Amino acid sequence: MTFDRAARSAGPNTILGVVLTAYLMILLDLSIVYTGMPEIGKTMNMSPVMQTWVQNAYLLCFGGFLLLSARLGDTFGRRRVLQIGVVLFTLASLVIGISQSPYELIAARAVQGLGASILAPSVLAIISTTFPEGSERTRALAWYSVVAGAGASLGLVLGGIFAGLLSWRIGFLVNIPIGIALIFAVARCIPENAPAKGRFDVIGAVGSTLGVGLLVYGLVNAAEAGWLDPVTLVTLAVSVVVLGFFLRHEGRVDVPVLPLRLLRSRERSAAYVARMLYVGSIVSFFFFGTQLMQRVLGYSALQAGLGFLPMTLVQFAAAMAIPRVTRTVGGVPMLTGALAFISVGLFWLANAGADASFWQLALPMAVIGIGNGGAMAPLTTSGVRGVDSRDQGAASGLVNVAHQLGGSIGLSVLIVVFATYADPRLTATAEMSHQISAVFVGAAVMNLLALALTLIFILPANRKIERSDGVADAVVSIE
Protein backbone atom coordinates (compact mmCIF):
# COMPACT_ATOMS: atom_id res chain seq x y z
CA MET A 1 0.00 0.00 0.00
CA THR A 2 1.33 3.44 -0.86
CA PHE A 3 0.80 6.44 1.37
CA ASP A 4 0.93 10.01 0.15
CA ARG A 5 2.18 12.89 2.25
CA ALA A 6 -1.26 14.26 3.12
CA ALA A 7 -2.44 10.95 4.55
CA ARG A 8 0.66 9.85 6.46
CA SER A 9 -0.36 11.54 9.70
CA ALA A 10 -3.81 9.93 9.88
CA GLY A 11 -3.99 7.03 12.32
CA PRO A 12 -6.21 3.97 11.86
CA ASN A 13 -8.92 5.29 14.19
CA THR A 14 -9.11 8.56 12.25
CA ILE A 15 -9.46 6.63 9.00
CA LEU A 16 -12.18 4.50 10.59
CA GLY A 17 -14.07 7.59 11.75
CA VAL A 18 -13.99 9.13 8.28
CA VAL A 19 -15.21 6.07 6.37
CA LEU A 20 -17.89 5.24 8.96
CA THR A 21 -19.26 8.78 8.66
CA ALA A 22 -19.59 8.22 4.92
CA TYR A 23 -21.30 4.88 5.55
CA LEU A 24 -23.73 6.41 8.06
CA MET A 25 -24.72 9.03 5.52
CA ILE A 26 -25.87 6.48 2.95
CA LEU A 27 -27.60 4.30 5.56
CA LEU A 28 -29.69 7.17 6.83
CA ASP A 29 -30.92 8.04 3.35
CA LEU A 30 -31.67 4.39 2.59
CA SER A 31 -34.15 4.07 5.47
CA ILE A 32 -35.28 7.66 5.99
CA VAL A 33 -37.59 7.27 3.00
CA TYR A 34 -39.74 4.60 4.65
CA THR A 35 -41.34 6.85 7.28
CA GLY A 36 -41.05 9.99 5.15
CA MET A 37 -42.67 8.55 2.02
CA PRO A 38 -46.29 9.56 2.78
CA GLU A 39 -45.21 13.20 3.12
CA ILE A 40 -42.98 13.00 0.04
CA GLY A 41 -45.89 11.67 -2.00
CA LYS A 42 -48.26 14.36 -0.70
CA THR A 43 -45.83 17.25 -1.21
CA MET A 44 -44.77 16.16 -4.70
CA ASN A 45 -48.28 15.05 -5.77
CA MET A 46 -47.00 11.58 -6.65
CA SER A 47 -49.13 8.55 -7.45
CA PRO A 48 -48.59 5.40 -5.34
CA VAL A 49 -46.69 3.73 -8.21
CA MET A 50 -44.44 6.75 -8.67
CA GLN A 51 -43.77 6.82 -4.93
CA THR A 52 -42.33 3.31 -5.10
CA TRP A 53 -39.78 4.54 -7.63
CA VAL A 54 -38.37 7.02 -5.14
CA GLN A 55 -36.91 3.96 -3.43
CA ASN A 56 -36.68 1.62 -6.42
CA ALA A 57 -34.52 4.01 -8.48
CA TYR A 58 -32.09 4.17 -5.56
CA LEU A 59 -32.08 0.39 -5.09
CA LEU A 60 -31.69 -0.34 -8.79
CA CYS A 61 -28.56 1.78 -9.19
CA PHE A 62 -27.19 0.81 -5.78
CA GLY A 63 -27.45 -2.91 -6.52
CA GLY A 64 -26.64 -2.76 -10.22
CA PHE A 65 -23.31 -0.94 -9.91
CA LEU A 66 -21.99 -2.57 -6.72
CA LEU A 67 -19.60 -5.13 -8.22
CA LEU A 68 -18.27 -2.65 -10.76
CA SER A 69 -17.81 0.09 -8.15
CA ALA A 70 -16.04 -2.28 -5.77
CA ARG A 71 -13.52 -3.39 -8.36
CA LEU A 72 -12.86 0.20 -9.46
CA GLY A 73 -11.35 0.85 -6.03
CA ASP A 74 -8.95 -2.09 -6.35
CA THR A 75 -7.99 -1.06 -9.88
CA PHE A 76 -7.77 2.74 -9.78
CA GLY A 77 -7.33 3.52 -6.08
CA ARG A 78 -9.83 3.35 -3.24
CA ARG A 79 -9.33 6.91 -2.02
CA ARG A 80 -9.95 8.37 -5.47
CA VAL A 81 -13.05 6.23 -5.99
CA LEU A 82 -14.33 7.05 -2.49
CA GLN A 83 -14.01 10.78 -3.26
CA ILE A 84 -16.05 10.34 -6.44
CA GLY A 85 -18.72 8.52 -4.46
CA VAL A 86 -18.95 11.27 -1.84
CA VAL A 87 -19.24 13.97 -4.52
CA LEU A 88 -21.98 12.10 -6.43
CA PHE A 89 -23.96 11.33 -3.27
CA THR A 90 -23.70 14.91 -1.97
CA LEU A 91 -24.73 16.56 -5.24
CA ALA A 92 -27.64 14.15 -5.66
CA SER A 93 -28.79 14.91 -2.10
CA LEU A 94 -28.82 18.62 -2.92
CA VAL A 95 -30.94 18.05 -6.03
CA ILE A 96 -33.38 15.86 -4.08
CA GLY A 97 -33.70 18.47 -1.34
CA ILE A 98 -34.61 21.26 -3.77
CA SER A 99 -36.43 19.17 -6.40
CA GLN A 100 -39.70 20.57 -7.75
CA SER A 101 -40.95 17.65 -9.83
CA PRO A 102 -41.30 13.89 -9.20
CA TYR A 103 -39.11 13.04 -12.19
CA GLU A 104 -36.32 15.30 -10.95
CA LEU A 105 -36.50 13.68 -7.52
CA ILE A 106 -36.47 10.12 -8.90
CA ALA A 107 -33.56 10.85 -11.26
CA ALA A 108 -31.55 12.33 -8.39
CA ARG A 109 -32.35 9.28 -6.23
CA ALA A 110 -30.90 7.10 -9.01
CA VAL A 111 -27.66 9.13 -8.97
CA GLN A 112 -27.66 8.93 -5.19
CA GLY A 113 -27.91 5.14 -5.50
CA LEU A 114 -24.91 5.16 -7.84
CA GLY A 115 -22.95 7.19 -5.29
CA ALA A 116 -23.97 4.76 -2.55
CA SER A 117 -22.80 1.81 -4.68
CA ILE A 118 -19.36 3.42 -4.73
CA LEU A 119 -19.28 4.35 -1.05
CA ALA A 120 -20.50 1.10 0.54
CA PRO A 121 -17.82 -1.32 -0.76
CA SER A 122 -15.11 1.34 -0.56
CA VAL A 123 -15.78 1.79 3.16
CA LEU A 124 -15.54 -1.93 3.91
CA ALA A 125 -12.47 -2.40 1.69
CA ILE A 126 -10.62 0.49 3.38
CA ILE A 127 -11.43 -0.96 6.81
CA SER A 128 -10.19 -4.40 5.73
CA THR A 129 -6.90 -3.06 4.36
CA THR A 130 -6.29 -0.58 7.19
CA PHE A 131 -6.74 -3.08 10.01
CA PRO A 132 -4.85 -6.41 9.91
CA GLU A 133 -6.89 -9.60 10.15
CA GLY A 134 -7.55 -10.66 13.73
CA SER A 135 -8.57 -8.66 16.77
CA GLU A 136 -7.82 -5.24 15.22
CA ARG A 137 -9.98 -5.84 12.17
CA THR A 138 -12.76 -7.40 14.21
CA ARG A 139 -12.77 -4.36 16.50
CA ALA A 140 -13.13 -2.11 13.45
CA LEU A 141 -15.86 -4.31 12.01
CA ALA A 142 -17.65 -4.15 15.36
CA TRP A 143 -17.85 -0.38 14.94
CA TYR A 144 -18.88 -0.86 11.30
CA SER A 145 -21.73 -3.05 12.53
CA VAL A 146 -22.77 -0.53 15.16
CA VAL A 147 -23.14 2.07 12.41
CA ALA A 148 -24.81 -0.39 10.01
CA GLY A 149 -27.42 -1.52 12.50
CA ALA A 150 -28.12 1.69 14.35
CA GLY A 151 -27.89 3.88 11.23
CA ALA A 152 -30.67 2.09 9.36
CA SER A 153 -33.10 2.15 12.29
CA LEU A 154 -32.11 5.73 13.20
CA GLY A 155 -33.09 6.75 9.68
CA LEU A 156 -36.62 5.48 10.34
CA VAL A 157 -36.84 7.65 13.45
CA LEU A 158 -35.38 10.74 11.77
CA GLY A 159 -37.57 10.27 8.70
CA GLY A 160 -40.67 10.44 10.86
CA ILE A 161 -39.40 13.41 12.88
CA PHE A 162 -38.38 15.44 9.82
CA ALA A 163 -41.58 14.67 7.91
CA GLY A 164 -43.81 15.24 10.92
CA LEU A 165 -42.26 18.38 12.41
CA LEU A 166 -40.17 20.06 9.72
CA SER A 167 -39.90 18.83 6.14
CA TRP A 168 -38.84 15.58 4.51
CA ARG A 169 -36.35 17.65 2.50
CA ILE A 170 -34.23 18.22 5.63
CA GLY A 171 -33.29 14.53 5.68
CA PHE A 172 -31.50 14.99 2.34
CA LEU A 173 -30.19 18.55 2.70
CA VAL A 174 -28.38 17.63 5.93
CA ASN A 175 -26.03 15.58 3.73
CA ILE A 176 -24.60 18.73 2.13
CA PRO A 177 -22.41 19.96 5.02
CA ILE A 178 -21.53 16.36 5.92
CA GLY A 179 -20.53 15.61 2.32
CA ILE A 180 -18.40 18.74 1.99
CA ALA A 181 -16.56 17.91 5.22
CA LEU A 182 -16.04 14.33 4.01
CA ILE A 183 -14.52 15.46 0.71
CA PHE A 184 -11.75 17.28 2.59
CA ALA A 185 -11.40 14.55 5.24
CA VAL A 186 -10.98 11.81 2.63
CA ALA A 187 -8.34 13.84 0.78
CA ARG A 188 -6.41 14.46 4.00
CA CYS A 189 -6.81 11.21 5.91
CA ILE A 190 -7.36 8.24 3.59
CA PRO A 191 -4.20 6.64 2.13
CA GLU A 192 -4.20 5.49 -1.49
CA ASN A 193 -3.63 1.85 -2.38
CA ALA A 194 -1.38 0.65 -5.15
CA PRO A 195 -3.54 -0.01 -8.25
CA ALA A 196 -3.97 -3.65 -9.26
CA LYS A 197 -1.81 -4.81 -12.14
CA GLY A 198 -3.38 -6.00 -15.37
CA ARG A 199 -6.03 -4.75 -17.77
CA PHE A 200 -9.37 -3.69 -16.38
CA ASP A 201 -12.09 -6.25 -17.07
CA VAL A 202 -14.44 -4.17 -19.24
CA ILE A 203 -16.61 -7.13 -20.31
CA GLY A 204 -16.96 -8.23 -16.70
CA ALA A 205 -17.85 -4.69 -15.62
CA VAL A 206 -20.61 -4.44 -18.22
CA GLY A 207 -21.83 -7.99 -17.53
CA SER A 208 -21.99 -7.54 -13.75
CA THR A 209 -23.75 -4.16 -13.99
CA LEU A 210 -26.27 -5.35 -16.58
CA GLY A 211 -26.88 -8.74 -14.93
CA VAL A 212 -27.29 -7.50 -11.35
CA GLY A 213 -29.25 -4.45 -12.55
CA LEU A 214 -31.71 -6.66 -14.45
CA LEU A 215 -31.99 -8.99 -11.46
CA VAL A 216 -32.78 -6.12 -9.08
CA TYR A 217 -35.28 -4.66 -11.58
CA GLY A 218 -36.98 -8.03 -11.96
CA LEU A 219 -37.26 -8.39 -8.18
CA VAL A 220 -38.58 -4.85 -7.81
CA ASN A 221 -41.15 -5.48 -10.55
CA ALA A 222 -42.13 -8.78 -8.91
CA ALA A 223 -42.90 -6.88 -5.72
CA GLU A 224 -45.21 -4.56 -7.66
CA ALA A 225 -46.74 -6.73 -10.40
CA GLY A 226 -46.19 -10.30 -9.18
CA TRP A 227 -43.84 -13.15 -10.05
CA LEU A 228 -45.89 -14.26 -13.06
CA ASP A 229 -45.95 -10.84 -14.70
CA PRO A 230 -44.36 -11.05 -18.22
CA VAL A 231 -41.93 -8.22 -17.50
CA THR A 232 -40.83 -9.96 -14.30
CA LEU A 233 -40.33 -13.31 -16.04
CA VAL A 234 -38.45 -11.89 -19.03
CA THR A 235 -36.24 -9.63 -16.94
CA LEU A 236 -35.30 -12.38 -14.49
CA ALA A 237 -34.66 -14.85 -17.32
CA VAL A 238 -32.38 -12.41 -19.16
CA SER A 239 -30.56 -11.60 -15.92
CA VAL A 240 -29.84 -15.31 -15.36
CA VAL A 241 -28.42 -15.62 -18.88
CA VAL A 242 -26.27 -12.48 -18.51
CA LEU A 243 -25.02 -13.48 -15.05
CA GLY A 244 -24.22 -16.99 -16.34
CA PHE A 245 -22.13 -15.48 -19.13
CA PHE A 246 -20.53 -13.11 -16.62
CA LEU A 247 -19.48 -15.94 -14.26
CA ARG A 248 -18.07 -17.97 -17.15
CA HIS A 249 -16.10 -14.97 -18.36
CA GLU A 250 -14.76 -14.20 -14.88
CA GLY A 251 -13.02 -17.56 -14.73
CA ARG A 252 -10.94 -16.68 -17.81
CA VAL A 253 -9.52 -13.20 -17.12
CA ASP A 254 -6.46 -12.12 -15.13
CA VAL A 255 -8.08 -9.30 -13.12
CA PRO A 256 -11.78 -10.20 -12.89
CA VAL A 257 -14.47 -7.93 -11.48
CA LEU A 258 -15.53 -10.89 -9.31
CA PRO A 259 -12.65 -13.28 -8.50
CA LEU A 260 -14.38 -16.67 -8.33
CA ARG A 261 -11.83 -17.78 -5.74
CA LEU A 262 -13.84 -15.73 -3.22
CA LEU A 263 -16.65 -18.29 -3.46
CA ARG A 264 -14.48 -21.35 -2.78
CA SER A 265 -14.69 -20.83 0.98
CA ARG A 266 -17.76 -22.51 2.47
CA GLU A 267 -17.70 -20.06 5.35
CA ARG A 268 -17.74 -17.00 3.10
CA SER A 269 -20.41 -18.43 0.79
CA ALA A 270 -22.62 -19.37 3.74
CA ALA A 271 -22.08 -15.91 5.23
CA TYR A 272 -23.27 -14.27 1.99
CA VAL A 273 -26.45 -16.38 1.84
CA ALA A 274 -27.14 -15.98 5.56
CA ARG A 275 -26.70 -12.23 5.15
CA MET A 276 -29.24 -12.20 2.32
CA LEU A 277 -31.81 -14.01 4.48
CA TYR A 278 -31.17 -11.86 7.53
CA VAL A 279 -31.19 -8.53 5.66
CA GLY A 280 -34.28 -9.56 3.68
CA SER A 281 -36.16 -10.13 6.91
CA ILE A 282 -35.03 -6.85 8.49
CA VAL A 283 -35.80 -4.72 5.42
CA SER A 284 -39.25 -6.32 5.25
CA PHE A 285 -39.73 -5.66 8.97
CA PHE A 286 -38.88 -1.98 8.43
CA PHE A 287 -41.23 -1.70 5.45
CA PHE A 288 -44.20 -3.55 6.91
CA GLY A 289 -43.60 -2.24 10.43
CA THR A 290 -44.13 1.25 9.03
CA GLN A 291 -47.29 0.05 7.26
CA LEU A 292 -48.55 -1.51 10.49
CA MET A 293 -48.12 1.68 12.46
CA GLN A 294 -49.39 4.16 9.85
CA ARG A 295 -52.08 2.23 7.94
CA VAL A 296 -53.37 -0.16 10.61
CA LEU A 297 -52.86 1.67 13.89
CA GLY A 298 -53.29 5.17 12.45
CA TYR A 299 -49.95 6.60 13.59
CA SER A 300 -48.71 9.83 12.04
CA ALA A 301 -45.29 9.98 10.38
CA LEU A 302 -43.85 11.44 13.59
CA GLN A 303 -45.47 8.77 15.76
CA ALA A 304 -44.30 6.00 13.42
CA GLY A 305 -40.75 7.32 13.53
CA LEU A 306 -40.82 7.43 17.32
CA GLY A 307 -42.38 3.96 17.30
CA PHE A 308 -39.05 2.56 16.10
CA LEU A 309 -37.15 4.37 18.87
CA PRO A 310 -37.28 1.49 21.44
CA MET A 311 -35.72 -0.85 18.91
CA THR A 312 -33.10 1.76 17.92
CA LEU A 313 -31.99 2.39 21.50
CA VAL A 314 -31.84 -1.30 22.42
CA GLN A 315 -30.03 -2.11 19.19
CA PHE A 316 -27.38 0.52 19.84
CA ALA A 317 -26.87 -0.78 23.39
CA ALA A 318 -26.61 -4.36 22.08
CA ALA A 319 -24.06 -3.35 19.47
CA MET A 320 -21.95 -1.58 22.09
CA ALA A 321 -22.02 -4.75 24.21
CA ILE A 322 -20.49 -6.83 21.39
CA PRO A 323 -16.95 -6.78 22.92
CA ARG A 324 -18.09 -8.12 26.29
CA VAL A 325 -20.27 -10.78 24.70
CA THR A 326 -17.62 -11.93 22.23
CA ARG A 327 -14.97 -12.11 24.96
CA THR A 328 -17.26 -14.55 26.73
CA VAL A 329 -18.77 -16.69 23.96
CA GLY A 330 -17.10 -15.72 20.65
CA GLY A 331 -18.39 -13.98 17.55
CA VAL A 332 -20.17 -16.84 15.78
CA PRO A 333 -22.02 -18.12 18.88
CA MET A 334 -23.15 -14.52 19.32
CA LEU A 335 -24.45 -14.63 15.74
CA THR A 336 -26.53 -17.73 16.47
CA GLY A 337 -28.05 -16.02 19.50
CA ALA A 338 -28.70 -12.82 17.53
CA LEU A 339 -30.57 -14.66 14.77
CA ALA A 340 -32.59 -16.54 17.39
CA PHE A 341 -33.54 -13.23 19.09
CA ILE A 342 -34.69 -11.75 15.76
CA SER A 343 -36.81 -14.83 15.03
CA VAL A 344 -38.45 -14.72 18.48
CA GLY A 345 -39.14 -10.98 18.17
CA LEU A 346 -40.74 -11.38 14.73
CA PHE A 347 -42.93 -14.30 15.86
CA TRP A 348 -43.97 -12.19 18.86
CA LEU A 349 -44.70 -9.14 16.73
CA ALA A 350 -46.83 -11.27 14.39
CA ASN A 351 -49.35 -11.55 17.23
CA ALA A 352 -49.89 -7.77 17.40
CA GLY A 353 -53.39 -7.12 16.09
CA ALA A 354 -55.26 -4.15 14.69
CA ASP A 355 -55.81 -2.79 18.21
CA ALA A 356 -52.27 -3.33 19.49
CA SER A 357 -50.98 -0.95 22.13
CA PHE A 358 -47.63 0.78 21.93
CA TRP A 359 -46.07 -1.71 24.34
CA GLN A 360 -47.32 -4.66 22.28
CA LEU A 361 -45.11 -3.25 19.51
CA ALA A 362 -42.24 -1.90 21.60
CA LEU A 363 -41.39 -5.09 23.50
CA PRO A 364 -40.98 -7.43 20.48
CA MET A 365 -39.21 -4.62 18.61
CA ALA A 366 -36.74 -4.39 21.50
CA VAL A 367 -36.08 -8.13 21.18
CA ILE A 368 -35.49 -7.66 17.44
CA GLY A 369 -33.15 -4.78 18.26
CA ILE A 370 -31.05 -7.02 20.52
CA GLY A 371 -30.60 -9.50 17.69
CA ASN A 372 -30.04 -6.88 15.00
CA GLY A 373 -27.33 -5.27 17.11
CA GLY A 374 -25.33 -8.49 17.29
CA ALA A 375 -25.80 -10.13 13.87
CA MET A 376 -23.99 -7.81 11.49
CA ALA A 377 -20.43 -7.93 12.85
CA PRO A 378 -19.81 -11.70 12.70
CA LEU A 379 -21.52 -11.97 9.29
CA THR A 380 -19.24 -9.24 7.94
CA THR A 381 -16.15 -10.83 9.51
CA SER A 382 -16.94 -14.20 7.92
CA GLY A 383 -17.60 -12.50 4.57
CA VAL A 384 -14.13 -10.94 4.29
CA ARG A 385 -12.02 -13.40 6.27
CA GLY A 386 -8.93 -14.80 4.53
CA VAL A 387 -9.15 -12.47 1.50
CA ASP A 388 -5.96 -11.12 -0.10
CA SER A 389 -5.43 -7.36 -0.15
CA ARG A 390 -5.77 -7.30 -3.95
CA ASP A 391 -9.32 -8.71 -3.64
CA GLN A 392 -10.58 -6.69 -0.67
CA GLY A 393 -12.64 -4.38 -2.85
CA ALA A 394 -14.22 -7.29 -4.71
CA ALA A 395 -14.95 -9.14 -1.44
CA SER A 396 -16.46 -6.00 0.06
CA GLY A 397 -18.56 -5.56 -3.07
CA LEU A 398 -19.78 -9.14 -2.77
CA VAL A 399 -20.77 -8.57 0.87
CA ASN A 400 -22.73 -5.49 -0.20
CA VAL A 401 -24.30 -7.30 -3.18
CA ALA A 402 -25.51 -10.00 -0.79
CA HIS A 403 -26.82 -7.23 1.47
CA GLN A 404 -28.58 -5.42 -1.35
CA LEU A 405 -30.00 -8.48 -3.12
CA GLY A 406 -31.10 -9.87 0.22
CA GLY A 407 -33.20 -6.78 0.84
CA SER A 408 -34.71 -6.83 -2.66
CA ILE A 409 -35.38 -10.58 -2.77
CA GLY A 410 -36.66 -10.74 0.80
CA LEU A 411 -39.06 -7.85 0.34
CA SER A 412 -40.28 -9.23 -3.01
CA VAL A 413 -40.94 -12.68 -1.55
CA LEU A 414 -42.72 -11.32 1.51
CA ILE A 415 -44.86 -8.97 -0.59
CA VAL A 416 -46.09 -12.13 -2.34
CA VAL A 417 -46.83 -13.58 1.12
CA PHE A 418 -48.67 -10.35 1.95
CA ALA A 419 -50.83 -10.65 -1.18
CA THR A 420 -51.48 -14.37 -0.64
CA TYR A 421 -53.00 -13.77 2.80
CA ALA A 422 -55.54 -11.19 1.61
CA ASP A 423 -58.99 -11.97 3.00
CA PRO A 424 -61.85 -9.81 1.64
CA ARG A 425 -64.18 -11.14 4.34
CA LEU A 426 -62.35 -8.96 6.87
CA THR A 427 -62.51 -5.22 7.26
CA ALA A 428 -59.74 -3.30 5.50
CA THR A 429 -57.83 -2.68 8.72
CA ALA A 430 -58.23 -6.25 10.00
CA GLU A 431 -57.24 -7.66 6.61
CA MET A 432 -54.03 -5.64 6.48
CA SER A 433 -53.20 -6.62 10.06
CA HIS A 434 -53.71 -10.29 9.12
CA GLN A 435 -51.45 -9.93 6.07
CA ILE A 436 -48.68 -8.16 7.98
CA SER A 437 -48.75 -10.89 10.65
CA ALA A 438 -48.14 -13.48 7.92
CA VAL A 439 -45.22 -11.39 6.62
CA PHE A 440 -43.59 -11.27 10.06
CA VAL A 441 -43.89 -15.06 10.38
CA GLY A 442 -42.21 -15.41 6.97
CA ALA A 443 -39.43 -13.03 8.04
CA ALA A 444 -38.88 -15.09 11.20
CA VAL A 445 -38.52 -18.26 9.10
CA MET A 446 -35.89 -16.52 6.97
CA ASN A 447 -33.82 -15.90 10.10
CA LEU A 448 -34.20 -19.53 11.14
CA LEU A 449 -32.77 -20.55 7.76
CA ALA A 450 -29.85 -18.15 8.30
CA LEU A 451 -29.37 -19.72 11.72
CA ALA A 452 -29.21 -23.19 10.14
CA LEU A 453 -26.51 -22.03 7.68
CA THR A 454 -24.55 -20.56 10.57
CA LEU A 455 -24.64 -23.78 12.57
CA ILE A 456 -23.79 -26.02 9.59
CA PHE A 457 -21.07 -24.01 7.84
CA ILE A 458 -19.90 -20.87 9.68
CA LEU A 459 -19.58 -22.24 13.21
CA PRO A 460 -17.42 -25.28 12.27
CA ALA A 461 -15.14 -23.08 10.14
CA ASN A 462 -14.74 -20.61 12.99
CA ARG A 463 -13.86 -23.40 15.44
CA LYS A 464 -11.25 -24.72 13.01
CA ILE A 465 -9.64 -21.26 12.83
CA GLU A 466 -9.68 -20.97 16.62
CA ARG A 467 -7.90 -24.32 16.97
CA SER A 468 -5.24 -23.35 14.43
CA ASP A 469 -4.66 -19.83 15.75
CA GLY A 470 -5.13 -20.57 19.43
CA VAL A 471 -7.26 -17.46 19.87
CA ALA A 472 -10.92 -16.70 19.45
CA ASP A 473 -11.78 -14.78 16.32
CA ALA A 474 -13.83 -12.06 17.93
CA VAL A 475 -12.07 -11.30 21.19
CA VAL A 476 -12.01 -7.57 20.63
CA SER A 477 -12.70 -4.26 22.27
CA ILE A 478 -14.19 -1.15 20.78
CA GLU A 479 -13.37 0.88 23.83
Summary of the structure (lengths in Angstrom):
residues: 479
radius of gyration: 21.2
end to end distance: 27.3
largest distance: 70.6
contacts: 1851
relative contact order: 0.14
helix: 82%
strand: 0%
